[in-house]
Amino acid sequence: MPLKLRVTWRNAGSPLLPDALADVQATADDAPLSLAGRGPGLREFEIPAGAARVALSARFSAAFNAFEDVPALQEEVLSVEQAFDVTGGGTSLSPAPDPALGQAHPLVGVKAAPGLAHAQIATDFVDVTPFWMACAKYTDEYQREHRPGTELVALGATAGEPKIWFASVPEACKAPTDDGTSALVFYRPEGYAYTRVDQRHEMFGLNRYLLSPDPDPDASFWARDVFARDPRDQSRWVYLRCGFEEALAASGKAVVMLHPWPSGTSFGAATTASLPGLADAALRFLGGARKIGPGGARLGKLGLAGFSAGGLPLWQALAANKDRVSEVFAFDARGIAKSEALIARWLGGDAARKLRMTGGHQLDANAAIQRKLATQADEARVSSLPPDKSGYLPGANPRWDHVCSALEESEKDGYLSADWVWHQFAVFGGSPTDGEPGTITFLQRFLEASDL
């Protein structure tokens, strides 16, 4: 019976996977094979008798029309190369390891049937970074100021919501591993509403979390590392940059930080039981694209983080995945008091789980949860920073003192005692660590103490 190679991929109707731009080819012992069948998300090839080696090449592109000042664009969004050994006396195909990946391609799965080798290409996510960089405002600021060695990849979901995810990949993820790659999923407060990849987007709200503050007194007011005056209305700008990229890199942890990009307040499937599978699919894509090292193209440990109103989807995601989540970083996260029972059940399910909290509005709620959990977890597993309002007194925290240092004396009392300002510090701030004279951000501290 002649052997047939059938190649399929999911979500072929997505604008990110137009069939007309799918280039799928196969060779047998380096000789091109003609198509024996095709359709949306389907290509078939017949393998000649006596062939010893089959190679599959699949390249997928997307194209969008021009709008506003954005030109028409066509870009490759996913590519796969996979070789197969013909086995079983010419009746089956066995995937051959790719030396560069240390395994068969993580996006190609093979199923066998009599006379048929079915190669399924996982196309849950594709790379839309070039489209994002063309369509979004403030991408130039990111490209100019982001931390070298940490790569940002914009991922387009070919089905479901949210349509866009971001992956921050530190250099440590390039090292080989046998345990997969840990993912930390971050939930932010609501953003603008969007329905497509090819529309006007806004990157300022992503830069705010990823980029580090600038200590230069001549830096733009939104980039300063102290509370600086907004010249447009003379108010104070308290949304300092959070330095997430720097924290990831400085921690040395091989952790990919995933940012599901909400449309308004909706995080879609990112708050459901589908989250581990989506995180795994994102990591498999990154592994196939050689953004993470050999052996890392699958989900290892899963952590969740959320700030402010991002706490609401954070607790939803924890409730849906409490048996899979290893650690939670709650940056003054809304809804924490109402989630006390959930947190206790989750924490009690595994002695290795950890909860890290920072507070502004939630100072009292965080402290109450820590007290109630004290019987089942010590500070090595549950911590809250600062422990109470005294953490915002002058002299208690050098980083807090520094960010307030540019305030005029007549304004300091109002800022130093304002919980809405503390609320912001809970995500961009930090605290001294034992035995170290300096201050590191909360995120870096939590990562360094984590098992992710």
PALO-843038 format. One record per residue (C-alpha): residue number from 1; residue in three letters; x, y, z. Coordinates in pm, 1 decimal, padded with zeros to 6 digits. Layout:
<nodes>
 pos code        x        y        z
 NUM  ala        X        Y        Z
...
</nodes>
This chain:
<nodes>
 pos code        x        y        z
   1  met  00000.0  00000.0  00000.0
   2  pro  00149.5  00339.0 -00098.3
   3  leu  00220.8  00573.8  00192.6
   4  lys  00051.5  00911.8  00198.6
   5  leu  00157.7  01217.9  00401.8
   6  arg -00136.5  01428.9  00511.6
   7  val -00055.0  01770.3  00661.5
   8  thr -00323.6  01963.1  00851.1
   9  trp -00336.2  02270.0  01071.1
  10  arg -00602.0  02419.7  01293.4
  11  asn -00786.8  02749.7  01253.1
  12  ala -00722.9  02777.5  00881.0
  13  gly -01006.5  03029.5  00857.4
  14  ser -00825.8  03282.7  01075.3
  15  pro -00711.4  03609.8  00915.5
  16  leu -00369.9  03518.4  01057.5
  17  leu -00362.6  03192.4  00855.5
  18  pro -00503.1  03266.4  00508.5
  19  asp -00488.5  02951.6  00298.0
  20  ala -00369.9  03141.1 -00007.9
  21  leu -00050.7  03235.1  00177.6
  22  ala  00020.1  02888.4  00320.4
  23  asp  00328.7  02741.7  00151.8
  24  val  00346.7  02371.2  00241.5
  25  gln  00595.4  02151.0  00060.6
  26  ala  00745.3  01805.0  00102.5
  27  thr  01040.5  01616.7 -00039.6
  28  ala  01136.9  01249.9 -00050.2
  29  asp  01513.8  01192.0 -00051.0
  30  asp  01550.2  01558.5 -00151.5
  31  ala  01320.0  01525.1 -00454.0
  32  pro  01011.0  01755.6 -00446.1
  33  leu  00676.1  01583.1 -00408.7
  34  ser  00371.2  01697.2 -00602.1
  35  leu  00046.9  01778.4 -00422.3
  36  ala -00196.1  01488.4 -00420.0
  37  gly -00471.8  01684.3 -00249.3
  38  arg -00540.6  02020.4 -00089.3
  39  gly -00802.7  02223.6  00091.3
  40  pro -00824.7  02484.3  00367.4
  41  gly -00587.3  02364.1  00637.2
  42  leu -00496.3  02051.9  00438.1
  43  arg -00221.1  01934.1  00202.9
  44  glu -00151.1  01574.8  00094.3
  45  phe  00151.1  01410.6 -00069.9
  46  glu  00217.8  01056.9 -00191.0
  47  ile  00553.4  00912.6 -00087.5
  48  pro  00718.8  00695.5 -00353.4
  49  ala  00813.0  00338.5 -00269.2
  50  gly  01169.8  00297.4 -00156.3
  51  ala  01202.9  00649.0 -00008.8
  52  ala  01414.8  00663.9  00306.9
  53  arg  01376.5  01023.6  00419.0
  54  val  01087.0  01269.1  00394.2
  55  ala  01111.7  01638.8  00478.4
  56  leu  00821.3  01873.4  00546.3
  57  ser  00844.5  02250.4  00509.5
  58  ala  00552.2  02474.7  00604.0
  59  arg  00553.4  02852.6  00596.4
  60  phe  00249.6  03060.1  00687.6
  61  ser  00208.0  03430.3  00617.7
  62  ala -00057.5  03691.5  00686.3
  63  ala -00135.6  04008.8  00494.9
  64  phe -00329.1  04321.1  00589.2
  65  asn -00444.7  04620.5  00390.6
  66  ala -00317.7  04971.8  00451.4
  67  phe -00504.9  05197.6  00694.2
  68  glu -00438.1  05546.0  00828.5
  69  asp -00059.6  05587.2  00803.6
  70  val  00010.9  05211.8  00825.1
  71  pro  00117.3  05061.3  00490.1
  72  ala -00008.8  04733.0  00353.9
  73  leu  00189.7  04452.5  00513.5
  74  gln  00260.9  04087.3  00443.5
  75  glu  00477.3  03895.3  00692.0
  76  glu  00564.0  03535.2  00769.8
  77  val  00401.7  03442.6  01099.3
  78  leu  00505.5  03078.7  01146.5
  79  ser  00748.9  02835.2  00986.2
  80  val  00811.7  02466.4  01045.5
  81  glu  01080.1  02231.1  00917.1
  82  gln  01051.6  01864.4  01011.1
  83  ala  01229.9  01558.0  00872.0
  84  phe  01097.6  01202.1  00896.4
  85  asp  01257.1  00862.5  00860.6
  86  val  01050.9  00615.3  00657.7
  87  thr  01009.5  00313.6  00882.2
  88  gly  00811.5 -00007.3  00906.0
  89  gly  00919.8 -00121.7  00563.0
  90  gly  00783.5  00191.8  00400.3
  91  thr  00455.0  00196.6  00592.1
  92  ser  00510.6  00477.6  00843.3
  93  leu  00703.4  00795.6  00922.3
  94  ser  00906.9  00858.6  01237.0
  95  pro  00993.9  01222.5  01325.9
  96  ala  01368.5  01286.1  01329.6
  97  pro  01513.7  01511.6  01602.0
  98  asp  01627.3  01856.3  01492.9
  99  pro  01980.2  01907.1  01632.4
 100  ala  01915.0  02277.3  01692.7
 101  leu  01594.2  02209.3  01887.5
 102  gly  01715.3  01897.6  02065.8
 103  gln  01391.6  01722.4  01969.2
 104  ala  01140.2  01689.6  01691.4
 105  his  00969.2  02017.7  01611.2
 106  pro  00739.3  02098.9  01906.9
 107  leu  00460.5  02216.4  01677.4
 108  val  00440.2  01896.0  01471.0
 109  gly  00255.9  01590.0  01593.0
 110  val  00226.0  01268.2  01389.0
 111  lys -00050.4  01008.3  01396.6
 112  ala -00037.9  00687.0  01200.1
 113  ala -00308.0  00492.7  01016.5
 114  pro -00279.5  00219.8  00752.0
 115  gly -00107.3  00380.1  00455.0
 116  leu -00124.2  00726.0  00611.4
 117  ala  00104.5  00948.2  00815.9
 118  his -00095.3  01242.7  00950.7
 119  ala  00125.0  01540.4  01045.0
 120  gln -00067.0  01798.2  01247.5
 121  ile  00088.1  02143.5  01279.8
 122  ala -00013.3  02332.0  01594.7
 123  thr -00110.3  02681.6  01487.5
 124  asp -00278.0  02813.6  01802.5
 125  phe -00035.4  03107.6  01811.3
 126  val  00160.6  03286.5  01543.8
 127  asp  00411.5  03570.1  01553.8
 128  val  00244.4  03907.4  01488.8
 129  thr  00531.3  04120.4  01619.2
 130  pro  00590.9  04300.9  01285.7
 131  phe  00220.5  04390.5  01260.0
 132  trp  00210.1  04513.1  01620.7
 133  met  00519.7  04726.4  01573.6
 134  ala  00363.4  04883.0  01263.6
 135  cys  00013.0  04935.1  01404.5
 136  ala  00077.0  05041.3  01764.7
 137  lys  00175.2  05381.8  01898.1
 138  tyr  00483.7  05418.6  02118.8
 139  thr  00660.4  05113.9  01973.9
 140  asp  00958.7  05338.6  01902.0
 141  glu  00989.0  05410.7  02274.7
 142  tyr  00997.3  05039.9  02350.9
 143  gln  01250.8  04960.1  02079.0
 144  arg  01474.4  05242.7  02197.2
 145  glu  01462.5  05173.9  02569.9
 146  his  01392.1  04806.5  02634.0
 147  arg  01646.4  04588.2  02808.8
 148  pro  01888.0  04421.2  02564.7
 149  gly  01884.1  04044.8  02590.0
 150  thr  01514.8  04026.6  02677.8
 151  glu  01296.8  03968.4  02373.7
 152  leu  00934.5  04071.6  02338.6
 153  val  00721.4  03859.7  02106.3
 154  ala  00367.3  03960.2  02012.5
 155  leu  00161.7  03644.3  01970.5
 156  gly -00156.8  03633.7  01767.9
 157  ala -00417.5  03381.3  01880.7
 158  thr -00571.4  03220.7  01572.9
 159  ala -00892.2  03137.5  01761.8
 160  gly -01066.2  03274.1  02068.3
 161  glu -00994.5  03571.4  02291.1
 162  pro -00780.3  03756.4  02368.1
 163  lys -00651.4  03791.8  02015.1
 164  ile -00310.6  03924.0  02122.8
 165  trp -00068.4  03800.0  02388.0
 166  phe  00282.1  03920.2  02465.1
 167  ala  00573.5  03704.9  02577.1
 168  ser  00872.0  03858.7  02756.1
 169  val  01158.0  03612.1  02711.7
 170  pro  01474.4  03670.1  02920.6
 171  glu  01814.5  03538.1  02817.3
 172  ala  01800.7  03266.5  03085.8
 173  cys  01530.4  03090.6  02881.9
 174  lys  01784.9  03014.9  02608.0
 175  ala  01961.9  02753.0  02823.7
 176  pro  01874.8  02385.5  02762.0
 177  thr  01638.3  02225.7  03012.2
 178  asp  01466.9  01895.8  03076.7
 179  asp  01176.8  02041.5  03274.6
 180  gly  01005.0  02273.4  03029.1
 181  thr  00980.0  02648.2  03087.8
 182  ser  00791.7  02820.6  03366.3
 183  ala  00536.8  03086.2  03273.3
 184  leu  00419.7  03381.0  03482.2
 185  val  00089.1  03518.5  03351.1
 186  phe  00028.8  03885.4  03436.5
 187  tyr -00317.8  04042.8  03454.7
 188  arg -00329.1  04420.7  03428.6
 189  pro -00615.5  04665.7  03471.1
 190  glu -00845.0  04716.1  03174.7
 191  gly -00717.8  04852.6  02846.9
 192  tyr -00870.5  04986.7  02527.7
 193  ala -01117.0  04777.0  02328.8
 194  tyr -00992.7  04610.7  02011.8
 195  thr -01126.5  04349.8  01770.7
 196  arg -00841.6  04289.2  01523.3
 197  val -00466.2  04270.9  01497.0
 198  asp -00475.0  04511.8  01203.3
 199  gln -00611.2  04820.4  01377.8
 200  arg -00460.3  05108.8  01569.3
 201  his -00315.3  04982.0  01897.2
 202  glu -00158.1  05150.0  02198.4
 203  met  00174.1  05032.1  02348.1
 204  phe  00218.2  05300.7  02612.2
 205  gly  00029.3  05090.5  02867.3
 206  leu  00258.4  04794.0  02798.4
 207  asn  00575.8  05002.3  02810.3
 208  arg  00469.4  05123.2  03154.6
 209  tyr  00509.5  04769.3  03291.6
 210  leu  00802.5  04644.0  03084.8
 211  leu  01042.6  04938.9  03075.0
 212  ser  01261.4  05064.7  03358.5
 213  pro  01241.9  05418.0  03501.3
 214  asp  01505.1  05669.1  03392.2
 215  pro  01703.5  05844.1  03668.5
 216  asp  01802.3  06130.4  03436.6
 217  pro  01641.6  06455.5  03565.2
 218  asp  01594.4  06559.1  03202.1
 219  ala  01401.6  06245.1  03110.2
 220  ser  01036.5  06272.3  03010.0
 221  phe  00806.0  06307.1  03309.7
 222  trp  00645.8  05967.0  03240.3
 223  ala  00988.6  05799.0  03231.0
 224  arg  01138.7  05950.2  03548.2
 225  asp  01220.4  05738.4  03854.5
 226  val  01059.7  05997.9  04084.4
 227  phe  00716.6  06158.6  04094.8
 228  ala  00749.5  06430.4  03833.3
 229  arg  00509.4  06704.6  03734.4
 230  asp  00296.6  06656.0  03426.6
 231  pro  00350.2  06980.7  03234.7
 232  arg  00014.6  06947.4  03059.4
 233  asp -00196.6  07008.7  03368.6
 234  gln  00057.8  07047.9  03649.2
 235  ser -00063.5  06732.8  03821.3
 236  arg  00171.5  06469.8  03951.3
 237  trp  00239.6  06162.8  03740.2
 238  val  00240.8  05862.2  03969.2
 239  tyr  00235.3  05582.7  03711.9
 240  leu  00607.8  05518.0  03721.0
 241  arg  00753.3  05245.9  03504.9
 242  cys  00767.4  04903.4  03666.7
 243  gly  01084.5  04753.1  03517.1
 244  phe  00943.8  04404.6  03457.2
 245  glu  01202.6  04323.5  03190.5
 246  glu  01487.6  04421.2  03421.5
 247  ala  01336.7  04216.6  03705.8
 248  leu  01308.8  03908.8  03483.8
 249  ala  01665.9  03941.9  03363.5
 250  ala  01817.6  04027.8  03702.0
 251  ser  01641.0  03739.2  03876.6
 252  gly  01822.3  03490.7  03654.4
 253  lys  01506.1  03281.1  03634.6
 254  ala  01416.9  03098.3  03314.6
 255  val  01061.2  03231.3  03325.0
 256  val  00858.4  03360.5  03031.1
 257  met  00621.5  03637.9  03139.3
 258  leu  00297.3  03616.5  02943.3
 259  his  00070.1  03918.0  02906.5
 260  pro -00275.0  03831.5  02769.7
 261  trp -00382.0  04164.8  02615.5
 262  pro -00738.8  04236.4  02726.3
 263  ser -01000.6  04403.2  02511.4
 264  gly -01147.3  04646.6  02760.5
 265  thr -01188.7  04436.4  03075.1
 266  ser -01216.2  04101.0  02898.1
 267  phe -00931.2  03850.7  02920.8
 268  gly -01134.0  03582.5  02747.2
 269  ala -00996.7  03229.7  02780.4
 270  ala -00697.0  03353.7  02980.6
 271  thr -00906.1  03333.5  03299.5
 272  thr -01051.0  02987.7  03232.7
 273  ala -00935.7  02628.8  03265.8
 274  ser -00793.0  02669.9  02914.6
 275  leu -00506.4  02881.7  03050.9
 276  pro -00247.0  02604.0  03104.8
 277  gly -00308.1  02474.6  02753.7
 278  leu -00275.9  02823.7  02608.8
 279  ala  00045.1  02888.5  02801.6
 280  asp  00180.4  02554.0  02681.9
 281  ala  00088.5  02640.1  02321.3
 282  ala  00265.7  02976.5  02351.5
 283  leu  00580.0  02810.5  02487.0
 284  arg  00573.2  02547.5  02214.1
 285  phe  00555.6  02823.6  01956.0
 286  leu  00847.4  03005.8  02119.1
 287  gly  01046.5  02682.4  02127.4
 288  gly  00976.9  02611.9  01762.4
 289  ala  01083.9  02967.1  01677.1
 290  arg  01404.7  02912.1  01881.0
 291  lys  01320.3  03189.4  02123.6
 292  ile  01370.2  02947.9  02414.9
 293  gly  01626.7  02673.3  02452.1
 294  pro  01617.0  02301.4  02372.9
 295  gly  01382.6  02112.3  02601.6
 296  gly  01199.6  02428.7  02702.7
 297  ala  00915.7  02412.5  02453.3
 298  arg  00646.0  02305.1  02697.3
 299  leu  00491.1  02443.4  03012.4
 300  gly  00675.7  02371.5  03334.5
 301  lys  00547.0  02552.8  03641.8
 302  leu  00267.3  02808.4  03614.5
 303  gly  00251.8  03130.3  03815.2
 304  leu -00010.0  03405.9  03817.5
 305  ala  00034.3  03775.8  03888.2
 306  gly -00204.5  04068.6  03888.7
 307  phe -00210.4  04437.5  03971.2
 308  ser -00501.6  04655.6  04083.1
 309  ala -00818.3  04566.7  03890.6
 310  gly -00611.6  04294.4  03726.0
 311  gly -00668.2  04111.8  04053.5
 312  leu -01024.3  04031.2  03945.3
 313  pro -00918.6  03815.8  03645.8
 314  leu -00625.9  03686.2  03854.5
 315  trp -00859.0  03528.0  04111.3
 316  gln -01083.6  03393.6  03833.9
 317  ala -00781.1  03226.8  03675.3
 318  leu -00670.2  03083.3  04010.1
 319  ala -01017.2  02942.7  04080.1
 320  ala -01020.5  02771.6  03739.6
 321  asn -00666.6  02634.1  03772.3
 322  lys -00593.2  02597.3  04142.6
 323  asp -00443.2  02250.0  04099.2
 324  arg -00197.2  02374.4  03833.7
 325  val -00080.0  02709.5  03973.3
 326  ser  00242.3  02706.3  04178.1
 327  glu  00275.7  03070.7  04284.8
 328  val  00070.5  03390.7  04297.1
 329  phe  00206.7  03747.0  04303.2
 330  ala -00071.7  03986.4  04406.2
 331  phe  00031.0  04349.4  04353.1
 332  asp -00233.7  04539.3  04552.5
 333  ala -00480.2  04312.7  04376.2
 334  arg -00850.9  04391.0  04395.4
 335  gly -01078.7  04119.7  04522.8
 336  ile -00822.8  03958.5  04750.2
 337  ala -01042.1  03976.8  05063.2
 338  lys -01331.7  03803.5  04886.7
 339  ser -01090.5  03538.6  04759.4
 340  glu -00966.0  03440.7  05104.8
 341  ala -01131.7  03095.5  05105.8
 342  leu -01008.3  03022.8  04753.4
 343  ile -00653.0  03124.4  04846.3
 344  ala -00659.5  02905.3  05158.1
 345  arg -00778.9  02601.8  04960.1
 346  trp -00518.2  02657.8  04691.3
 347  leu -00232.5  02715.2  04933.2
 348  gly -00328.2  02412.2  05140.2
 349  gly -00325.9  02186.0  04836.1
 350  asp  00054.6  02173.7  04808.8
 351  ala  00323.0  02264.2  05061.6
 352  ala  00539.6  02412.4  04785.0
 353  arg  00290.0  02681.2  04680.9
 354  lys  00367.6  03046.3  04755.3
 355  leu  00166.3  03366.3  04785.8
 356  arg  00337.6  03706.3  04758.4
 357  met  00142.4  04026.0  04824.1
 358  thr  00213.7  04397.3  04806.4
 359  gly -00024.8  04657.4  04937.9
 360  gly -00160.1  05006.9  04908.7
 361  his -00538.0  04991.9  04906.8
 362  gln -00514.8  04626.6  05014.4
 363  leu -00269.5  04666.5  05303.7
 364  asp -00520.6  04563.1  05570.0
 365  ala -00670.5  04283.3  05358.3
 366  asn -00324.6  04142.9  05282.2
 367  ala -00227.5  04150.8  05649.9
 368  ala -00550.0  03977.1  05748.8
 369  ile -00494.1  03699.1  05496.6
 370  gln -00136.6  03651.6  05613.0
 371  arg -00252.4  03620.0  05973.5
 372  lys -00524.0  03369.4  05884.9
 373  leu -00283.2  03160.7  05679.7
 374  ala -00010.4  03166.9  05944.0
 375  thr -00116.3  02828.5  06083.9
 376  gln -00066.5  02656.1  05747.5
 377  ala  00217.5  02858.8  05594.7
 378  asp  00506.0  03063.6  05732.5
 379  glu  00665.4  03372.3  05574.0
 380  ala  00868.0  03151.9  05342.2
 381  arg  00540.6  03073.3  05168.4
 382  val  00319.2  03374.0  05240.8
 383  ser  00447.9  03730.6  05262.6
 384  ser  00305.8  04082.1  05249.1
 385  leu  00505.7  04398.1  05174.5
 386  pro  00497.9  04641.6  05335.8
 387  pro  00346.3  04471.9  05641.6
 388  asp  00140.3  04781.1  05732.2
 389  lys  00118.1  05158.8  05681.9
 390  ser  00444.7  05214.7  05866.1
 391  gly  00618.9  05094.3  05550.4
 392  tyr  00530.1  05428.2  05389.2
 393  leu  00672.1  05648.5  05664.1
 394  pro  00979.4  05857.8  05577.5
 395  gly  01293.1  05653.5  05634.0
 396  ala  01119.3  05315.6  05626.7
 397  asn  01197.9  05233.5  05264.3
 398  pro  01476.5  05396.7  05059.8
 399  arg  01296.3  05339.0  04730.8
 400  trp  00979.2  05506.5  04858.1
 401  asp  01187.5  05796.4  04989.8
 402  his  01354.9  05827.7  04650.4
 403  val  01040.4  05834.2  04437.6
 404  cys  00903.7  06108.0  04665.6
 405  ser  01229.0  06306.7  04668.7
 406  ala  01132.9  06550.6  04390.6
 407  leu  00810.0  06657.3  04559.5
 408  glu  00789.3  07004.0  04705.3
 409  glu  00771.3  07012.6  05084.5
 410  ser  00420.1  07156.1  05075.7
 411  glu  00300.8  06851.9  04877.6
 412  lys  00485.6  06571.8  05050.9
 413  asp  00237.3  06511.0  05330.3
 414  gly -00044.3  06458.4  05080.1
 415  tyr  00155.6  06211.1  04875.3
 416  leu  00321.6  06025.8  05158.7
 417  ser -00014.5  05943.8  05317.5
 418  ala -00225.1  05883.3  05003.1
 419  asp -00323.1  05520.5  04955.0
 420  trp -00388.9  05584.4  04584.4
 421  val -00018.9  05668.6  04553.4
 422  trp  00076.7  05368.4  04765.2
 423  his -00136.8  05165.8  04525.7
 424  gln  00095.9  05255.4  04239.1
 425  phe  00408.9  05194.1  04444.1
 426  ala  00283.2  04840.5  04509.3
 427  val  00361.2  04745.7  04147.4
 428  phe  00658.9  04963.8  04050.5
 429  gly  00824.2  04982.2  04392.7
 430  gly  01045.5  04758.1  04595.4
 431  ser  01193.0  04703.1  04936.0
 432  pro  01529.8  04632.7  05094.8
 433  thr  01635.4  04269.4  05115.7
 434  asp  01806.5  04116.5  05415.0
 435  gly  02183.2  04151.7  05400.3
 436  glu  02179.8  04382.6  05097.6
 437  pro  02216.8  04760.1  05115.9
 438  gly  02018.8  04829.4  04799.0
 439  thr  01654.1  04795.1  04709.5
 440  ile  01517.5  04571.9  04437.1
 441  thr  01170.7  04575.2  04288.3
 442  phe  00899.0  04360.4  04438.0
 443  leu  00879.5  04150.5  04121.8
 444  gln  01251.9  04076.5  04117.9
 445  arg  01244.2  03987.2  04485.5
 446  phe  00949.9  03752.0  04438.4
 447  leu  01111.0  03585.8  04136.6
 448  glu  01441.4  03532.9  04312.5
 449  ala  01262.6  03363.3  04604.1
 450  ser  01035.0  03160.5  04377.3
 451  asp  01051.1  02803.1  04257.9
 452  leu  00937.2  02895.7  03908.8
</nodes>
